[in-house]
C-alpha cells in the first residue's frame, strides 16, 4: 500500500462511504474532502465533515497506519492541531493532538474496491516505452490532455525561472548580464553548454560595452581554450594579442573552464562558429535585452536573433583551416527556436512577472507558433502516435515525462488520474 494512493482515494472519494464511522463509533458524513496540500502540513486543508452531531471544518491527514502519526511526530507539531479527521488504511492505534485531544479516525482497508487498487498497480507496474499510461493516453479526453499540457508548459517555465531569478538577485538585478550568460550557454548546445556556461560568468554588460568585437571574440576563444596554438594567420595573432591584454586586465583563467569540444558536432555547430555568432549578436544589436523584452511576435524575435559569424569564418570552421567554399555562417530558424524556448521566453516569463505585466495568453500565442524540438524524447512521443505540433506541447511533454512519469507521480497527474477513473 502507498500513501499517495490513499490520498488519491480520499481526494476523489473512491471508497464506500456508506455507514462510515470513526474508530470510537461516531458516524461520519462528508461535505468537502478538502484541497490537496503540496506544502508542509496536513495532506488536505479546509475539509468539512459531520462527526456525530458536530459539523467540523479543518484539515485531514492521511497515513497507511494510524501509528505513522507518531512516526512523523505530528503530536509535537501545532500545525496538526486543526486536523479534524485521520484517514488511514490500518487503524492500529488511537492518536492524539499536541493538546492531548484524540483525533477522530476512519479506516479505509475494507472500503476500497479491489479493482481500484488493481488498476493502480497495473498503471505503475508497467514497463513503458515512455509513459505509464501510454496505452490509454489517446483515449483520454483531448480537452483534458491539452489543458494539462498547457499547465505542464508553465510549470516547466516556472522551474526554469528559479535559476534565472537566483542569478538576477545575485547580480543585484542586472537582468541584461544574466541574459548574456544564459544566452551563451544555449549557444553551446548539449556538447558545449558547460564550457560556455563557465565562460558566461565573465560576460557582463558593462564589460561587453567597453570591448570591441575583436576583443569580445578574443575573450570567448581564449577562455574556451582555443587560442593555445602557434600563430597561424593575422586574425589568430590579433586574437592572441587581445586575449593576453584582457587576461591581465580582468585576471582571466582559462584553466578553470572546461575546454570547448568539436567532437560529434556538425561544422555549423563548432564552438568557433557559435562563439563568433554570439559575439556579433550582442555587440551589433543595440539594446538587445530591451528589444527582446518588448518584442510582440515571433518574427520580431527571429529578426533580433538572426546573426552571422565574423568574415574570417566565411572561409573557415577552425583556426587556420580553410573550408572548400566561402559560406556566411548565419543562425538558422531552428537554432533560434532553441534560443527562444530555452532562454528568451523563460526570461520574458520572469521579467514580465517582475514588472507585473505577464500575460498567459500572449505567452501561449507565441509558443504555439514555434515548432517543437526534435530531440530523442519528442521522437519517442511521436512513435506513440501522439501529435506534437508546437513548442508549448514539446515543452509540456518534457515536463510531464521528467517530473511525473519518471518519478511515478501518476496520482498527481491529471492524465494518470483520468486513466484510473476510466
KEBAMAR-580830 format. One record per residue (C-alpha): residue number from 1; residue in three letters; x negated, y, z negated. Coordinates in Angstrom, 2 decimals, padded with zeros to 5 digits. Example, Ala and Ser with C-alpha at 12.3 -4.5 7.8 and 13.67 -1.06 7.14 Angstrom:
residues 2
+-----+------+---------+---------+---------+
: seq : type :      xx :      yy :      zz :
+-----+------+---------+---------+---------+
:   1 :  ALA : -012.30 : -004.50 : -007.80 :
:   2 :  SER : -013.67 : -001.06 : -007.14 :
+-----+------+---------+---------+---------+
***
This chain:
residues 422
+-----+------+---------+---------+---------+
: seq : type :      xx :      yy :      zz :
+-----+------+---------+---------+---------+
:   1 :  UNK :  000.00 :  000.00 :  000.00 :
:   2 :  UNK : -001.19 :  003.54 :  000.83 :
:   3 :  UNK : -000.23 :  006.74 : -000.94 :
:   4 :  UNK :  000.22 :  008.66 :  002.31 :
:   5 :  UNK :  002.76 :  006.03 :  003.39 :
:   6 :  UNK :  004.77 :  006.65 :  000.20 :
:   7 :  UNK :  004.56 :  010.40 :  000.90 :
:   8 :  UNK :  005.95 :  009.75 :  004.37 :
:   9 :  UNK :  008.75 :  007.60 :  002.92 :
:  10 :  UNK :  009.65 :  010.33 :  000.46 :
:  11 :  UNK :  009.38 :  013.22 :  002.93 :
:  12 :  UNK :  011.71 :  011.60 :  005.47 :
:  13 :  UNK :  013.82 :  009.74 :  002.89 :
:  14 :  UNK :  013.02 :  006.35 :  004.43 :
:  15 :  UNK :  014.22 :  004.40 :  001.41 :
:  16 :  UNK :  017.53 :  003.30 : -000.07 :
:  17 :  UNK :  018.76 :  005.94 : -002.50 :
:  18 :  UNK :  021.94 :  004.09 : -003.49 :
:  19 :  UNK :  022.40 :  003.98 : -007.26 :
:  20 :  UNK :  018.88 :  005.33 : -007.80 :
:  21 :  UNK :  017.87 :  005.53 : -011.47 :
:  22 :  UNK :  014.79 :  006.62 : -013.38 :
:  23 :  UNK :  012.76 :  004.22 : -015.49 :
:  24 :  UNK :  014.84 :  005.06 : -018.55 :
:  25 :  UNK :  018.13 :  004.53 : -016.72 :
:  26 :  UNK :  019.27 :  008.03 : -015.78 :
:  27 :  UNK :  020.97 :  008.33 : -012.40 :
:  28 :  UNK :  019.21 :  010.42 : -009.75 :
:  29 :  UNK :  020.74 :  012.30 : -006.83 :
:  30 :  UNK :  018.55 :  014.12 : -004.30 :
:  31 :  UNK :  019.35 :  017.52 : -002.76 :
:  32 :  UNK :  015.96 :  018.65 : -001.43 :
:  33 :  UNK :  012.91 :  016.43 : -001.05 :
:  34 :  UNK :  010.60 :  019.46 : -001.25 :
:  35 :  UNK :  007.90 :  020.82 :  001.04 :
:  36 :  UNK :  004.77 :  018.73 :  001.58 :
:  37 :  UNK :  001.84 :  020.44 : -000.13 :
:  38 :  UNK : -001.54 :  020.02 :  001.59 :
:  39 :  UNK : -003.35 :  022.06 : -001.06 :
:  40 :  UNK : -004.33 :  021.25 : -004.64 :
:  41 :  UNK : -001.47 :  020.39 : -006.98 :
:  42 :  UNK :  001.66 :  018.21 : -006.75 :
:  43 :  UNK :  002.43 :  016.49 : -003.43 :
:  44 :  UNK :  005.80 :  018.20 : -002.85 :
:  45 :  UNK :  006.98 :  021.59 : -004.06 :
:  46 :  UNK :  010.41 :  023.18 : -004.51 :
:  47 :  UNK :  012.33 :  019.92 : -004.63 :
:  48 :  UNK :  015.87 :  019.70 : -006.06 :
:  49 :  UNK :  017.37 :  016.68 : -007.79 :
:  50 :  UNK :  020.09 :  015.95 : -010.31 :
:  51 :  UNK :  018.76 :  013.68 : -013.07 :
:  52 :  UNK :  021.54 :  012.59 : -015.36 :
:  53 :  UNK :  023.75 :  015.64 : -015.91 :
:  54 :  UNK :  020.96 :  018.16 : -015.30 :
:  55 :  UNK :  020.01 :  019.82 : -011.98 :
:  56 :  UNK :  016.24 :  020.19 : -011.72 :
:  57 :  UNK :  014.20 :  022.40 : -009.38 :
:  58 :  UNK :  010.45 :  021.82 : -009.23 :
:  59 :  UNK :  007.72 :  019.60 : -007.87 :
:  60 :  UNK :  007.35 :  015.91 : -007.03 :
:  61 :  UNK :  004.19 :  013.82 : -007.43 :
:  62 :  UNK :  003.69 :  010.56 : -005.51 :
:  63 :  UNK :  001.45 :  007.66 : -006.61 :
:  64 :  UNK :  001.06 :  003.96 : -005.87 :
:  65 :  UNK :  001.02 :  003.09 : -009.58 :
:  66 :  UNK :  002.53 :  005.33 : -012.24 :
:  67 :  UNK : -000.71 :  004.94 : -014.22 :
:  68 :  UNK : -002.54 :  006.84 : -011.43 :
:  69 :  UNK : -001.18 :  009.92 : -013.21 :
:  70 :  UNK : -003.79 :  009.29 : -015.90 :
:  71 :  UNK : -006.47 :  008.17 : -013.43 :
:  72 :  UNK : -006.17 :  011.61 : -011.80 :
:  73 :  UNK : -005.97 :  013.30 : -015.24 :
:  74 :  UNK : -002.74 :  015.13 : -014.47 :
:  75 :  UNK : -001.77 :  015.00 : -018.14 :
:  76 :  UNK : -004.52 :  017.59 : -018.76 :
:  77 :  UNK : -003.58 :  019.84 : -015.84 :
:  78 :  UNK : -000.99 :  022.59 : -016.38 :
:  79 :  UNK : -000.26 :  022.58 : -012.61 :
:  80 :  UNK :  001.68 :  019.36 : -013.17 :
:  81 :  UNK :  003.91 :  020.65 : -015.99 :
:  82 :  UNK :  006.54 :  021.56 : -013.41 :
:  83 :  UNK :  006.76 :  018.04 : -011.93 :
:  84 :  UNK :  010.42 :  017.05 : -012.17 :
:  85 :  UNK :  010.03 :  013.58 : -010.67 :
:  86 :  UNK :  007.27 :  010.98 : -010.42 :
:  87 :  UNK :  007.74 :  008.80 : -007.30 :
:  88 :  UNK :  005.79 :  005.54 : -007.39 :
:  89 :  UNK :  005.52 :  002.14 : -005.72 :
:  90 :  UNK :  005.00 :  000.42 : -009.06 :
:  91 :  UNK :  006.25 :  001.83 : -012.37 :
:  92 :  UNK :  003.67 :  000.22 : -014.64 :
:  93 :  UNK :  003.67 :  002.81 : -017.42 :
:  94 :  UNK :  005.54 :  005.89 : -018.63 :
:  95 :  UNK :  003.62 :  009.13 : -018.15 :
:  96 :  UNK :  003.71 :  012.48 : -019.94 :
:  97 :  UNK :  003.01 :  016.07 : -019.05 :
:  98 :  UNK :  000.41 :  018.20 : -020.79 :
:  99 :  UNK :  003.09 :  019.48 : -023.19 :
: 100 :  UNK :  003.95 :  015.91 : -024.22 :
: 101 :  UNK :  007.30 :  015.62 : -022.39 :
: 102 :  UNK :  007.99 :  012.48 : -020.37 :
: 103 :  UNK :  008.04 :  012.71 : -016.57 :
: 104 :  UNK :  011.13 :  011.06 : -015.02 :
: 105 :  UNK :  010.00 :  008.25 : -012.70 :
: 106 :  UNK :  011.58 :  006.34 : -009.83 :
: 107 :  UNK :  010.17 :  003.14 : -008.32 :
: 108 :  UNK :  010.36 :  002.50 : -004.55 :
: 109 :  UNK :  008.94 : -001.02 : -004.44 :
: 110 :  UNK :  012.28 : -002.70 : -003.74 :
: 111 :  UNK :  013.90 :  000.18 : -001.87 :
: 112 :  UNK :  011.83 :  000.38 :  001.33 :
: 113 :  UNK :  012.94 : -001.70 :  004.30 :
: 114 :  UNK :  010.29 : -004.26 :  005.25 :
: 115 :  UNK :  010.41 : -003.22 :  008.90 :
: 116 :  UNK :  009.44 :  000.36 :  007.97 :
: 117 :  UNK :  006.21 : -000.83 :  006.36 :
: 118 :  UNK :  005.53 : -003.34 :  009.14 :
: 119 :  UNK :  005.85 : -000.58 :  011.76 :
: 120 :  UNK :  003.39 :  001.50 :  009.75 :
: 121 :  UNK :  000.91 : -001.38 :  009.51 :
: 122 :  UNK :  001.29 : -002.13 :  013.22 :
: 123 :  UNK :  000.63 :  001.51 :  014.14 :
: 124 :  UNK : -002.60 :  001.76 :  012.14 :
: 125 :  UNK : -003.68 : -001.83 :  012.70 :
: 126 :  UNK : -004.11 : -001.50 :  016.46 :
: 127 :  UNK : -007.48 : -001.13 :  018.13 :
: 128 :  UNK : -006.56 :  001.61 :  020.59 :
: 129 :  UNK : -008.42 :  002.87 :  023.60 :
: 130 :  UNK : -007.80 :  006.37 :  022.24 :
: 131 :  UNK : -004.61 :  006.96 :  020.23 :
: 132 :  UNK : -002.99 :  004.52 :  017.79 :
: 133 :  UNK :  000.39 :  005.41 :  019.30 :
: 134 :  UNK : -000.82 :  005.31 :  022.92 :
: 135 :  UNK :  001.60 :  002.53 :  023.99 :
: 136 :  UNK :  004.60 :  004.57 :  022.83 :
: 137 :  UNK :  003.23 :  008.08 :  023.33 :
: 138 :  UNK :  005.01 :  008.80 :  026.61 :
: 139 :  UNK :  008.31 :  007.62 :  025.09 :
: 140 :  UNK :  008.25 :  010.44 :  022.54 :
: 141 :  UNK :  010.44 :  013.39 :  023.48 :
: 142 :  UNK :  008.48 :  015.77 :  025.74 :
: 143 :  UNK :  009.59 :  018.83 :  023.76 :
: 144 :  UNK :  008.19 :  017.30 :  020.54 :
: 145 :  UNK :  004.89 :  016.43 :  022.24 :
: 146 :  UNK :  004.49 :  019.87 :  023.82 :
: 147 :  UNK :  005.28 :  021.67 :  020.58 :
: 148 :  UNK :  002.77 :  019.53 :  018.66 :
: 149 :  UNK :  000.02 :  020.06 :  021.27 :
: 150 :  UNK :  000.57 :  023.80 :  021.00 :
: 151 :  UNK :  000.14 :  023.53 :  017.26 :
: 152 :  UNK : -003.00 :  021.40 :  017.74 :
: 153 :  UNK : -004.44 :  024.06 :  020.04 :
: 154 :  UNK : -004.02 :  026.81 :  017.46 :
: 155 :  UNK : -005.28 :  024.51 :  014.70 :
: 156 :  UNK : -008.43 :  023.90 :  016.74 :
: 157 :  UNK : -008.93 :  027.63 :  017.23 :
: 158 :  UNK : -008.42 :  028.18 :  013.50 :
: 159 :  UNK : -011.20 :  025.66 :  012.91 :
: 160 :  UNK : -013.49 :  027.36 :  015.44 :
: 161 :  UNK : -012.79 :  030.73 :  013.86 :
: 162 :  UNK : -014.22 :  029.65 :  010.49 :
: 163 :  UNK : -017.84 :  029.71 :  011.67 :
: 164 :  UNK : -017.30 :  032.92 :  013.63 :
: 165 :  UNK : -015.87 :  034.70 :  010.59 :
: 166 :  UNK : -018.67 :  033.40 :  008.35 :
: 167 :  UNK : -021.29 :  034.91 :  010.67 :
: 168 :  UNK : -019.35 :  038.15 :  011.10 :
: 169 :  UNK : -019.25 :  038.51 :  007.33 :
: 170 :  UNK : -022.95 :  037.63 :  007.02 :
: 171 :  UNK : -023.85 :  040.35 :  009.58 :
: 172 :  UNK : -021.61 :  042.95 :  007.92 :
: 173 :  UNK : -019.03 :  042.92 :  010.71 :
: 174 :  UNK : -021.46 :  043.02 :  013.62 :
: 175 :  UNK : -018.98 :  041.31 :  015.95 :
: 176 :  UNK : -020.98 :  042.06 :  019.08 :
: 177 :  UNK : -024.21 :  040.43 :  017.84 :
: 178 :  UNK : -022.30 :  037.36 :  016.68 :
: 179 :  UNK : -020.63 :  037.05 :  020.08 :
: 180 :  UNK : -024.03 :  037.30 :  021.80 :
: 181 :  UNK : -025.19 :  034.41 :  019.59 :
: 182 :  UNK : -022.20 :  032.16 :  020.29 :
: 183 :  UNK : -022.25 :  033.01 :  023.97 :
: 184 :  UNK : -025.91 :  031.99 :  024.26 :
: 185 :  UNK : -025.19 :  028.68 :  022.51 :
: 186 :  UNK : -022.41 :  028.00 :  025.04 :
: 187 :  UNK : -024.78 :  028.72 :  027.95 :
: 188 :  UNK : -026.86 :  025.79 :  026.66 :
: 189 :  UNK : -024.01 :  023.32 :  027.16 :
: 190 :  UNK : -024.34 :  019.99 :  025.31 :
: 191 :  UNK : -028.01 :  019.35 :  026.07 :
: 192 :  UNK : -029.47 :  022.69 :  025.00 :
: 193 :  UNK : -026.89 :  024.11 :  022.60 :
: 194 :  UNK : -029.11 :  023.53 :  019.55 :
: 195 :  UNK : -032.11 :  025.18 :  021.20 :
: 196 :  UNK : -030.06 :  028.11 :  022.47 :
: 197 :  UNK : -028.34 :  028.41 :  019.08 :
: 198 :  UNK : -031.72 :  028.78 :  017.38 :
: 199 :  UNK : -032.77 :  031.38 :  019.96 :
: 200 :  UNK : -029.47 :  033.19 :  019.44 :
: 201 :  UNK : -030.39 :  034.05 :  015.85 :
: 202 :  UNK : -032.81 :  036.61 :  017.31 :
: 203 :  UNK : -030.24 :  038.18 :  019.67 :
: 204 :  UNK : -028.95 :  041.34 :  018.00 :
: 205 :  UNK : -027.05 :  044.19 :  019.60 :
: 206 :  UNK : -029.49 :  046.91 :  018.58 :
: 207 :  UNK : -032.50 :  044.85 :  019.64 :
: 208 :  UNK : -030.97 :  044.00 :  023.03 :
: 209 :  UNK : -030.14 :  047.65 :  023.68 :
: 210 :  UNK : -033.82 :  048.58 :  023.25 :
: 211 :  UNK : -035.08 :  045.91 :  025.65 :
: 212 :  UNK : -035.41 :  045.88 :  029.41 :
: 213 :  UNK : -034.00 :  042.89 :  031.31 :
: 214 :  UNK : -037.55 :  041.52 :  031.74 :
: 215 :  UNK : -038.19 :  041.80 :  028.00 :
: 216 :  UNK : -034.97 :  040.02 :  027.13 :
: 217 :  UNK : -035.78 :  037.20 :  029.55 :
: 218 :  UNK : -039.30 :  037.01 :  028.10 :
: 219 :  UNK : -037.94 :  036.62 :  024.57 :
: 220 :  UNK : -035.47 :  033.93 :  025.65 :
: 221 :  UNK : -038.04 :  031.91 :  027.63 :
: 222 :  UNK : -040.74 :  032.39 :  025.00 :
: 223 :  UNK : -038.57 :  031.23 :  022.10 :
: 224 :  UNK : -037.36 :  028.34 :  024.26 :
: 225 :  UNK : -040.96 :  027.12 :  024.61 :
: 226 :  UNK : -041.11 :  027.63 :  028.37 :
: 227 :  UNK : -043.95 :  030.16 :  028.61 :
: 228 :  UNK : -046.71 :  027.98 :  027.16 :
: 229 :  UNK : -048.14 :  027.39 :  030.64 :
: 230 :  UNK : -051.04 :  028.65 :  032.72 :
: 231 :  UNK : -050.08 :  031.81 :  034.60 :
: 232 :  UNK : -048.55 :  030.70 :  037.88 :
: 233 :  UNK : -047.37 :  033.90 :  039.53 :
: 234 :  UNK : -046.80 :  037.57 :  038.84 :
: 235 :  UNK : -043.34 :  037.01 :  037.30 :
: 236 :  UNK : -044.70 :  034.42 :  034.85 :
: 237 :  UNK : -047.63 :  036.69 :  033.88 :
: 238 :  UNK : -045.23 :  039.57 :  033.22 :
: 239 :  UNK : -043.02 :  037.39 :  031.04 :
: 240 :  UNK : -046.00 :  036.13 :  029.03 :
: 241 :  UNK : -047.28 :  039.68 :  028.53 :
: 242 :  UNK : -043.88 :  040.93 :  027.35 :
: 243 :  UNK : -043.35 :  037.95 :  025.06 :
: 244 :  UNK : -046.75 :  038.45 :  023.40 :
: 245 :  UNK : -045.71 :  042.04 :  022.62 :
: 246 :  UNK : -042.25 :  041.07 :  021.35 :
: 247 :  UNK : -043.66 :  038.20 :  019.30 :
: 248 :  UNK : -045.84 :  040.63 :  017.36 :
: 249 :  UNK : -043.15 :  043.28 :  017.07 :
: 250 :  UNK : -040.36 :  041.01 :  015.83 :
: 251 :  UNK : -042.51 :  038.26 :  014.26 :
: 252 :  UNK : -041.02 :  035.61 :  016.53 :
: 253 :  UNK : -041.93 :  031.96 :  016.05 :
: 254 :  UNK : -041.06 :  029.57 :  018.86 :
: 255 :  UNK : -042.37 :  026.59 :  016.85 :
: 256 :  UNK : -039.17 :  026.54 :  014.75 :
: 257 :  UNK : -036.95 :  026.45 :  017.85 :
: 258 :  UNK : -036.16 :  023.09 :  019.49 :
: 259 :  UNK : -037.67 :  023.18 :  022.98 :
: 260 :  UNK : -035.18 :  023.65 :  025.79 :
: 261 :  UNK : -034.68 :  020.44 :  027.79 :
: 262 :  UNK : -034.40 :  019.77 :  031.53 :
: 263 :  UNK : -033.80 :  016.01 :  031.31 :
: 264 :  UNK : -030.41 :  014.74 :  032.59 :
: 265 :  UNK : -029.43 :  018.21 :  033.82 :
: 266 :  UNK : -028.46 :  019.21 :  037.33 :
: 267 :  UNK : -030.72 :  022.03 :  038.59 :
: 268 :  UNK : -027.98 :  024.71 :  038.34 :
: 269 :  UNK : -027.79 :  023.91 :  034.60 :
: 270 :  UNK : -031.55 :  024.09 :  033.99 :
: 271 :  UNK : -032.31 :  026.30 :  030.97 :
: 272 :  UNK : -034.41 :  028.57 :  033.20 :
: 273 :  UNK : -031.31 :  029.43 :  035.24 :
: 274 :  UNK : -028.85 :  029.64 :  032.33 :
: 275 :  UNK : -031.09 :  031.90 :  030.24 :
: 276 :  UNK : -031.58 :  034.31 :  033.12 :
: 277 :  UNK : -027.85 :  034.38 :  033.84 :
: 278 :  UNK : -027.19 :  035.09 :  030.17 :
: 279 :  UNK : -029.78 :  037.89 :  030.08 :
: 280 :  UNK : -028.32 :  039.50 :  033.19 :
: 281 :  UNK : -024.81 :  039.24 :  031.77 :
: 282 :  UNK : -025.44 :  041.06 :  028.52 :
: 283 :  UNK : -027.88 :  043.61 :  029.96 :
: 284 :  UNK : -025.94 :  044.51 :  033.11 :
: 285 :  UNK : -022.41 :  044.63 :  031.72 :
: 286 :  UNK : -021.89 :  047.83 :  029.71 :
: 287 :  UNK : -019.75 :  047.38 :  026.60 :
: 288 :  UNK : -019.32 :  043.67 :  027.31 :
: 289 :  UNK : -017.80 :  042.89 :  023.92 :
: 290 :  UNK : -015.29 :  045.76 :  024.08 :
: 291 :  UNK : -014.22 :  044.81 :  027.59 :
: 292 :  UNK : -013.79 :  041.12 :  026.71 :
: 293 :  UNK : -011.77 :  042.00 :  023.61 :
: 294 :  UNK : -009.41 :  044.16 :  025.67 :
: 295 :  UNK : -009.05 :  042.11 :  028.88 :
: 296 :  UNK : -005.44 :  041.15 :  029.64 :
: 297 :  UNK : -005.58 :  038.33 :  032.19 :
: 298 :  UNK : -007.88 :  035.53 :  033.40 :
: 299 :  UNK : -009.07 :  037.45 :  036.46 :
: 300 :  UNK : -010.47 :  040.20 :  034.24 :
: 301 :  UNK : -012.34 :  037.60 :  032.22 :
: 302 :  UNK : -013.70 :  035.93 :  035.37 :
: 303 :  UNK : -014.85 :  039.28 :  036.74 :
: 304 :  UNK : -016.63 :  040.21 :  033.49 :
: 305 :  UNK : -018.34 :  036.83 :  033.05 :
: 306 :  UNK : -019.42 :  036.33 :  036.66 :
: 307 :  UNK : -023.17 :  036.89 :  036.70 :
: 308 :  UNK : -026.29 :  035.76 :  038.56 :
: 309 :  UNK : -029.83 :  034.95 :  037.53 :
: 310 :  UNK : -032.71 :  037.28 :  038.43 :
: 311 :  UNK : -034.03 :  037.32 :  042.01 :
: 312 :  UNK : -037.02 :  035.13 :  041.18 :
: 313 :  UNK : -034.64 :  032.23 :  040.57 :
: 314 :  UNK : -033.08 :  032.52 :  044.02 :
: 315 :  UNK : -036.09 :  030.51 :  045.22 :
: 316 :  UNK : -036.92 :  028.60 :  042.02 :
: 317 :  UNK : -035.41 :  026.27 :  039.45 :
: 318 :  UNK : -038.58 :  026.13 :  037.36 :
: 319 :  UNK : -041.65 :  028.32 :  036.99 :
: 320 :  UNK : -043.96 :  028.18 :  039.98 :
: 321 :  UNK : -041.98 :  025.56 :  041.91 :
: 322 :  UNK : -040.28 :  026.96 :  045.00 :
: 323 :  UNK : -036.98 :  025.39 :  046.00 :
: 324 :  UNK : -036.22 :  024.27 :  049.55 :
: 325 :  UNK : -033.92 :  027.18 :  050.27 :
: 326 :  UNK : -033.03 :  030.54 :  048.78 :
: 327 :  UNK : -029.77 :  030.50 :  046.82 :
: 328 :  UNK : -028.26 :  033.08 :  044.49 :
: 329 :  UNK : -027.56 :  031.27 :  041.19 :
: 330 :  UNK : -024.15 :  032.57 :  040.08 :
: 331 :  UNK : -021.93 :  031.35 :  037.24 :
: 332 :  UNK : -019.11 :  029.23 :  038.67 :
: 333 :  UNK : -015.46 :  029.47 :  037.72 :
: 334 :  UNK : -015.59 :  026.09 :  035.97 :
: 335 :  UNK : -018.56 :  027.25 :  033.89 :
: 336 :  UNK : -016.77 :  030.48 :  033.00 :
: 337 :  UNK : -013.77 :  028.39 :  031.94 :
: 338 :  UNK : -016.03 :  026.66 :  029.40 :
: 339 :  UNK : -017.23 :  030.04 :  028.13 :
: 340 :  UNK : -013.64 :  031.20 :  027.77 :
: 341 :  UNK : -012.46 :  028.08 :  025.95 :
: 342 :  UNK : -015.45 :  027.71 :  023.63 :
: 343 :  UNK : -016.42 :  031.32 :  022.90 :
: 344 :  UNK : -014.46 :  034.21 :  024.32 :
: 345 :  UNK : -010.91 :  033.15 :  023.45 :
: 346 :  UNK : -011.84 :  031.91 :  019.94 :
: 347 :  UNK : -013.50 :  035.30 :  019.43 :
: 348 :  UNK : -010.41 :  037.06 :  020.75 :
: 349 :  UNK : -008.32 :  034.90 :  018.39 :
: 350 :  UNK : -010.43 :  036.05 :  015.40 :
: 351 :  UNK : -010.90 :  039.65 :  016.47 :
: 352 :  UNK : -007.24 :  040.32 :  017.27 :
: 353 :  UNK : -006.23 :  038.79 :  013.94 :
: 354 :  UNK : -008.74 :  041.00 :  012.12 :
: 355 :  UNK : -007.31 :  044.02 :  013.97 :
: 356 :  UNK : -003.73 :  043.00 :  013.16 :
: 357 :  UNK : -002.70 :  042.71 :  016.81 :
: 358 :  UNK : -002.84 :  038.99 :  017.54 :
: 359 :  UNK : -000.19 :  037.63 :  019.93 :
: 360 :  UNK :  000.55 :  033.89 :  020.11 :
: 361 :  UNK :  002.49 :  034.48 :  023.31 :
: 362 :  UNK : -000.42 :  036.24 :  025.04 :
: 363 :  UNK : -002.93 :  033.59 :  023.99 :
: 364 :  UNK : -000.71 :  030.79 :  025.29 :
: 365 :  UNK : -000.20 :  032.59 :  028.60 :
: 366 :  UNK : -003.96 :  032.86 :  029.06 :
: 367 :  UNK : -004.97 :  029.29 :  028.12 :
: 368 :  UNK : -002.15 :  027.81 :  030.16 :
: 369 :  UNK : -003.70 :  029.43 :  033.26 :
: 370 :  UNK : -007.14 :  027.93 :  032.60 :
: 371 :  UNK : -007.96 :  024.48 :  033.92 :
: 372 :  UNK : -008.54 :  021.70 :  031.37 :
: 373 :  UNK : -012.03 :  020.45 :  030.54 :
: 374 :  UNK : -013.14 :  017.35 :  032.38 :
: 375 :  UNK : -015.02 :  015.65 :  029.54 :
: 376 :  UNK : -015.02 :  011.94 :  028.69 :
: 377 :  UNK : -012.18 :  012.20 :  026.16 :
: 378 :  UNK : -009.85 :  014.01 :  028.56 :
: 379 :  UNK : -010.64 :  011.42 :  031.24 :
: 380 :  UNK : -009.50 :  008.70 :  028.82 :
: 381 :  UNK : -006.31 :  010.64 :  028.05 :
: 382 :  UNK : -005.51 :  010.71 :  031.77 :
: 383 :  UNK : -006.19 :  006.96 :  032.02 :
: 384 :  UNK : -003.26 :  006.51 :  029.62 :
: 385 :  UNK : -001.03 :  008.15 :  032.25 :
: 386 :  UNK : -000.80 :  011.30 :  030.12 :
: 387 :  UNK : -000.92 :  014.54 :  032.09 :
: 388 :  UNK : -003.36 :  017.26 :  031.05 :
: 389 :  UNK : -002.58 :  020.40 :  033.01 :
: 390 :  UNK : -004.26 :  023.25 :  031.15 :
: 391 :  UNK : -006.95 :  024.22 :  028.66 :
: 392 :  UNK : -004.27 :  024.51 :  026.00 :
: 393 :  UNK : -003.45 :  020.82 :  026.42 :
: 394 :  UNK : -007.06 :  019.62 :  026.65 :
: 395 :  UNK : -007.98 :  021.55 :  023.51 :
: 396 :  UNK : -004.87 :  020.19 :  021.81 :
: 397 :  UNK : -005.80 :  016.61 :  022.64 :
: 398 :  UNK : -009.35 :  017.13 :  021.37 :
: 399 :  UNK : -007.95 :  018.34 :  018.04 :
: 400 :  UNK : -005.38 :  015.54 :  017.91 :
: 401 :  UNK : -007.98 :  012.86 :  018.53 :
: 402 :  UNK : -010.77 :  014.15 :  016.28 :
: 403 :  UNK : -008.72 :  015.38 :  013.33 :
: 404 :  UNK : -005.80 :  012.92 :  013.32 :
: 405 :  UNK : -006.39 :  009.77 :  015.38 :
: 406 :  UNK : -009.99 :  009.09 :  014.34 :
: 407 :  UNK : -009.10 :  009.72 :  010.71 :
: 408 :  UNK : -005.90 :  007.63 :  010.96 :
: 409 :  UNK : -003.75 :  010.55 :  009.83 :
: 410 :  UNK : -000.74 :  009.26 :  011.76 :
: 411 :  UNK :  001.62 :  010.18 :  008.91 :
: 412 :  UNK :  000.52 :  013.83 :  009.10 :
: 413 :  UNK :  001.02 :  013.82 :  012.88 :
: 414 :  UNK :  004.44 :  014.71 :  014.27 :
: 415 :  UNK :  003.99 :  012.26 :  017.13 :
: 416 :  UNK :  002.94 :  009.45 :  014.80 :
: 417 :  UNK :  005.95 :  010.09 :  012.59 :
: 418 :  UNK :  008.23 :  010.10 :  015.62 :
: 419 :  UNK :  006.81 :  006.76 :  016.78 :
: 420 :  UNK :  007.50 :  005.28 :  013.34 :
: 421 :  UNK :  011.06 :  006.63 :  013.36 :
: 422 :  UNK :  011.76 :  005.06 :  016.73 :
+-----+------+---------+---------+---------+
***
